[in-house]
Amino acid sequence: MSLFMDVHTLEGGVTEADVAAAHAADVATQHKHGVNYLKYWVDEQAGKIFCLVDAPDAEAANTVHREAHGLVADEIYQVAEHA
């Protein structure tokens, strides 16, 4: 498993409540693909969503988004955690 950070950009902004609902849908779907969505961050005014996910690969992470709510990431990066 690897860590990935994905980035979504939604024109016109986004609400934290909408992102929370999308995250809940991801969590309900993730087990089918061996994925674990860990955390997310939201910039409501800029319409930016950032998701941290433990996944076998980037495509598995995006597959969960696609199946759960259709909002696939615009960008996805493999990352490593450092303190």
N, CA and C atoms as an extended XYZ file, in Angstrom:
249
Properties=species:S:1:pos:R:3:atomname:S:1:resname:S:1:resid:I:1 pbc="F F F"
N         0.853       -1.177        0.000 N   MET     1
C         0.000        0.000        0.000 CA  MET     1
C         0.897        1.239        0.000 C   MET     1
N         0.398        2.280       -0.621 N   SER     2
C         1.115        3.545       -0.703 CA  SER     2
C         0.174        4.676       -0.331 C   SER     2
N         0.762        5.782        0.093 N   LEU     3
C        -0.026        6.980        0.383 CA  LEU     3
C        -0.119        7.855       -0.856 C   LEU     3
N        -1.313        8.390       -1.076 N   PHE     4
C        -1.541        9.316       -2.181 CA  PHE     4
C        -2.292       10.527       -1.656 C   PHE     4
N        -1.994       11.687       -2.235 N   MET     5
C        -2.749       12.920       -1.984 CA  MET     5
C        -3.383       13.294       -3.305 C   MET     5
N        -4.707       13.401       -3.287 N   ASP     6
C        -5.354       13.833       -4.518 CA  ASP     6
C        -5.938       15.227       -4.344 C   ASP     6
N        -6.136       15.873       -5.480 N   VAL     7
C        -6.611       17.259       -5.498 CA  VAL     7
C        -7.805       17.339       -6.448 C   VAL     7
N        -8.881       17.916       -5.955 N   HIS     8
C       -10.073       18.180       -6.755 CA  HIS     8
C       -10.265       19.688       -6.818 C   HIS     8
N       -10.666       20.205       -7.953 N   THR     9
C       -11.002       21.613       -8.095 CA  THR     9
C       -12.412       21.708       -8.656 C   THR     9
N       -13.308       22.336       -7.890 N   LEU    10
C       -14.703       22.483       -8.305 CA  LEU    10
C       -15.000       23.956       -8.540 C   LEU    10
N       -15.360       24.286       -9.756 N   GLU    11
C       -15.693       25.666      -10.103 CA  GLU    11
C       -16.852       26.158       -9.241 C   GLU    11
N       -16.757       27.379       -8.751 N   GLY    12
C       -17.840       27.978       -7.979 CA  GLY    12
C       -17.793       27.669       -6.494 C   GLY    12
N       -16.757       26.965       -6.052 N   GLY    13
C       -16.627       26.669       -4.634 CA  GLY    13
C       -17.301       25.366       -4.251 C   GLY    13
N       -17.158       25.037       -2.985 N   VAL    14
C       -17.684       23.780       -2.459 CA  VAL    14
C       -17.967       23.982       -0.977 C   VAL    14
N       -18.922       23.239       -0.444 N   THR    15
C       -19.197       23.356        0.989 CA  THR    15
C       -18.581       22.161        1.720 C   THR    15
N       -18.225       22.405        2.964 N   GLU    16
C       -17.672       21.341        3.795 CA  GLU    16
C       -18.687       20.216        3.943 C   GLU    16
N       -19.954       20.554        4.040 N   ALA    17
C       -21.006       19.539        4.184 CA  ALA    17
C       -21.058       18.624        2.958 C   ALA    17
N       -20.934       19.184        1.772 N   ASP    18
C       -20.930       18.368        0.557 CA  ASP    18
C       -19.707       17.446        0.519 C   ASP    18
N       -18.566       17.971        0.947 N   VAL    19
C       -17.348       17.160        0.956 CA  VAL    19
C       -17.463       16.053        2.003 C   VAL    19
N       -18.035       16.361        3.158 N   ALA    20
C       -18.228       15.340        4.189 CA  ALA    20
C       -19.110       14.208        3.663 C   ALA    20
N       -20.139       14.537        2.913 N   ALA    21
C       -21.023       13.521        2.336 CA  ALA    21
C       -20.274       12.683        1.300 C   ALA    21
N       -19.453       13.323        0.474 N   ALA    22
C       -18.673       12.590       -0.522 CA  ALA    22
C       -17.665       11.672        0.169 C   ALA    22
N       -17.030       12.164        1.231 N   HIS    23
C       -16.071       11.336        1.975 CA  HIS    23
C       -16.770       10.114        2.575 C   HIS    23
N       -17.950       10.308        3.129 N   ALA    24
C       -18.711        9.191        3.694 CA  ALA    24
C       -19.018        8.154        2.609 C   ALA    24
N       -19.329        8.612        1.409 N   ALA    25
C       -19.579        7.695        0.296 CA  ALA    25
C       -18.300        6.950       -0.085 C   ALA    25
N       -17.156        7.644       -0.054 N   ASP    26
C       -15.873        6.980       -0.316 CA  ASP    26
C       -15.633        5.872        0.704 C   ASP    26
N       -15.830        6.185        1.984 N   VAL    27
C       -15.595        5.217        3.058 CA  VAL    27
C       -16.508        3.999        2.894 C   VAL    27
N       -17.731        4.226        2.454 N   ALA    28
C       -18.670        3.117        2.260 CA  ALA    28
C       -18.288        2.239        1.071 C   ALA    28
N       -17.515        2.759        0.144 N   THR    29
C       -17.158        2.059       -1.094 CA  THR    29
C       -15.745        1.486       -1.073 C   THR    29
N       -14.854        2.067       -0.293 N   GLN    30
C       -13.419        1.801       -0.374 CA  GLN    30
C       -13.013        0.338       -0.187 C   GLN    30
N       -13.707       -0.389        0.649 N   HIS    31
C       -13.314       -1.770        0.956 CA  HIS    31
C       -13.295       -2.672       -0.285 C   HIS    31
N       -14.124       -2.368       -1.270 N   LYS    32
C       -14.186       -3.187       -2.481 CA  LYS    32
C       -12.905       -3.110       -3.304 C   LYS    32
N       -12.106       -2.069       -3.050 N   HIS    33
C       -10.911       -1.834       -3.863 CA  HIS    33
C        -9.623       -1.844       -3.049 C   HIS    33
N        -9.696       -2.262       -1.792 N   GLY    34
C        -8.502       -2.312       -0.956 CA  GLY    34
C        -7.928       -0.945       -0.653 C   GLY    34
N        -8.809        0.051       -0.523 N   VAL    35
C        -8.425        1.445       -0.344 CA  VAL    35
C        -8.887        1.915        1.034 C   VAL    35
N        -8.149        2.868        1.615 N   ASN    36
C        -8.531        3.446        2.895 CA  ASN    36
C        -8.357        4.966        2.832 C   ASN    36
N        -9.468        5.682        2.682 N   TYR    37
C        -9.417        7.146        2.704 CA  TYR    37
C        -9.221        7.595        4.142 C   TYR    37
N        -8.137        8.332        4.406 N   LEU    38
C        -7.716        8.657        5.764 CA  LEU    38
C        -8.202       10.019        6.258 C   LEU    38
N        -7.983       11.049        5.472 N   LYS    39
C        -8.323       12.424        5.862 CA  LYS    39
C        -8.625       13.233        4.619 C   LYS    39
N        -9.253       14.376        4.842 N   TYR    40
C        -9.449       15.306        3.735 CA  TYR    40
C        -9.406       16.730        4.275 C   TYR    40
N        -9.095       17.656        3.381 N   TRP    41
C        -9.047       19.076        3.703 CA  TRP    41
C        -9.841       19.811        2.631 C   TRP    41
N       -10.439       20.930        3.023 N   VAL    42
C       -11.311       21.672        2.113 CA  VAL    42
C       -10.961       23.160        2.155 C   VAL    42
N       -10.871       23.780        0.981 N   ASP    43
C       -10.839       25.239        0.839 CA  ASP    43
C       -12.142       25.574        0.120 C   ASP    43
N       -13.157       25.944        0.894 N   GLU    44
C       -14.502       26.134        0.340 CA  GLU    44
C       -14.542       27.188       -0.757 C   GLU    44
N       -13.938       28.346       -0.520 N   GLN    45
C       -14.023       29.438       -1.490 CA  GLN    45
C       -13.298       29.112       -2.791 C   GLN    45
N       -12.145       28.455       -2.689 N   ALA    46
C       -11.381       28.115       -3.898 CA  ALA    46
C       -11.920       26.867       -4.587 C   ALA    46
N       -12.821       26.145       -3.924 N   GLY    47
C       -13.348       24.916       -4.504 CA  GLY    47
C       -12.330       23.797       -4.553 C   GLY    47
N       -11.405       23.794       -3.595 N   LYS    48
C       -10.334       22.789       -3.564 CA  LYS    48
C       -10.606       21.759       -2.477 C   LYS    48
N       -10.400       20.497       -2.833 N   ILE    49
C       -10.506       19.381       -1.900 CA  ILE    49
C        -9.223       18.575       -2.033 C   ILE    49
N        -8.657       18.207       -0.891 N   PHE    50
C        -7.436       17.417       -0.846 CA  PHE    50
C        -7.735       16.155       -0.027 C   PHE    50
N        -7.452       14.988       -0.588 N   CYS    51
C        -7.743       13.727        0.088 CA  CYS    51
C        -6.455       12.934        0.272 C   CYS    51
N        -6.250       12.433        1.487 N   LEU    52
C        -5.129       11.545        1.778 CA  LEU    52
C        -5.676       10.124        1.821 C   LEU    52
N        -5.059        9.246        1.045 N   VAL    53
C        -5.587        7.893        0.886 CA  VAL    53
C        -4.465        6.871        0.865 C   VAL    53
N        -4.702        5.763        1.532 N   ASP    54
C        -3.811        4.613        1.494 CA  ASP    54
C        -4.411        3.659        0.470 C   ASP    54
N        -3.670        3.378       -0.595 N   ALA    55
C        -4.231        2.600       -1.700 CA  ALA    55
C        -3.139        1.786       -2.384 C   ALA    55
N        -3.536        0.714       -3.069 N   PRO    56
C        -2.546       -0.060       -3.818 CA  PRO    56
C        -1.929        0.738       -4.966 C   PRO    56
N        -2.710        1.638       -5.557 N   ASP    57
C        -2.215        2.499       -6.632 CA  ASP    57
C        -3.195        3.659       -6.824 C   ASP    57
N        -2.787        4.630       -7.623 N   ALA    58
C        -3.597        5.836       -7.840 CA  ALA    58
C        -4.930        5.505       -8.499 C   ALA    58
N        -4.932        4.548       -9.403 N   GLU    59
C        -6.176        4.225      -10.098 CA  GLU    59
C        -7.207        3.622       -9.153 C   GLU    59
N        -6.772        2.807       -8.201 N   ALA    60
C        -7.714        2.249       -7.224 CA  ALA    60
C        -8.353        3.370       -6.403 C   ALA    60
N        -7.556        4.358       -6.019 N   ALA    61
C        -8.092        5.496       -5.263 CA  ALA    61
C        -9.134        6.248       -6.090 C   ALA    61
N        -8.833        6.501       -7.351 N   ASN    62
C        -9.779        7.215       -8.208 CA  ASN    62
C       -11.015        6.380       -8.524 C   ASN    62
N       -10.861        5.067       -8.592 N   THR    63
C       -12.008        4.193       -8.833 CA  THR    63
C       -13.026        4.323       -7.709 C   THR    63
N       -12.543        4.420       -6.474 N   VAL    64
C       -13.463        4.604       -5.345 CA  VAL    64
C       -14.237        5.906       -5.521 C   VAL    64
N       -13.550        7.005       -5.822 N   HIS    65
C       -14.249        8.285       -6.057 CA  HIS    65
C       -15.283        8.149       -7.169 C   HIS    65
N       -14.891        7.517       -8.263 N   ARG    66
C       -15.782        7.380       -9.423 CA  ARG    66
C       -17.049        6.615       -9.042 C   ARG    66
N       -16.887        5.500       -8.338 N   GLU    67
C       -18.041        4.693       -7.951 CA  GLU    67
C       -18.876        5.342       -6.846 C   GLU    67
N       -18.219        6.012       -5.905 N   ALA    68
C       -18.921        6.555       -4.741 CA  ALA    68
C       -19.755        7.783       -5.086 C   ALA    68
N       -19.208        8.687       -5.928 N   HIS    69
C       -19.913        9.943       -6.191 CA  HIS    69
C       -19.582       10.589       -7.530 C   HIS    69
N       -18.644       10.051       -8.263 N   GLY    70
C       -18.337       10.561       -9.592 CA  GLY    70
C       -17.338       11.703       -9.647 C   GLY    70
N       -16.878       12.184       -8.506 N   LEU    71
C       -15.942       13.315       -8.492 CA  LEU    71
C       -14.505       12.804       -8.443 C   LEU    71
N       -13.967       12.440       -9.594 N   VAL    72
C       -12.592       11.944       -9.633 CA  VAL    72
C       -11.620       13.110       -9.461 C   VAL    72
N       -10.430       12.784       -9.006 N   ALA    73
C        -9.414       13.797       -8.747 CA  ALA    73
C        -8.878       14.385      -10.054 C   ALA    73
N        -8.560       15.676      -10.002 N   ASP    74
C        -7.898       16.332      -11.127 CA  ASP    74
C        -6.418       15.982      -11.163 C   ASP    74
N        -5.849       15.788       -9.969 N   GLU    75
C        -4.446       15.436       -9.831 CA  GLU    75
C        -4.325       14.446       -8.686 C   GLU    75
N        -3.336       13.555       -8.782 N   ILE    76
C        -3.068       12.630       -7.684 CA  ILE    76
C        -1.567       12.377       -7.631 C   ILE    76
N        -1.021       12.441       -6.405 N   TYR    77
C         0.416       12.328       -6.198 CA  TYR    77
C         0.692       11.250       -5.162 C   TYR    77
N         1.718       10.427       -5.424 N   GLN    78
C         2.164        9.516       -4.387 CA  GLN    78
C         3.020       10.338       -3.429 C   GLN    78
N         2.780       10.185       -2.121 N   VAL    79
C         3.471       10.977       -1.115 CA  VAL    79
C         4.038       10.053       -0.031 C   VAL    79
N         4.968       10.593        0.730 N   ALA    80
C         5.539        9.881        1.879 CA  ALA    80
C         5.388       10.788        3.093 C   ALA    80
N         5.024       10.187        4.213 N   GLU    81
C         4.835       10.956        5.440 CA  GLU    81
C         6.179       11.165        6.127 C   GLU    81
N         6.409       12.399        6.566 N   HIS    82
C         7.625       12.748        7.305 CA  HIS    82
C         7.240       13.626        8.478 C   HIS    82
N         7.961       13.500        9.557 N   ALA    83
C         7.682       14.323       10.744 CA  ALA    83
C         8.651       15.474       10.835 C   ALA    83
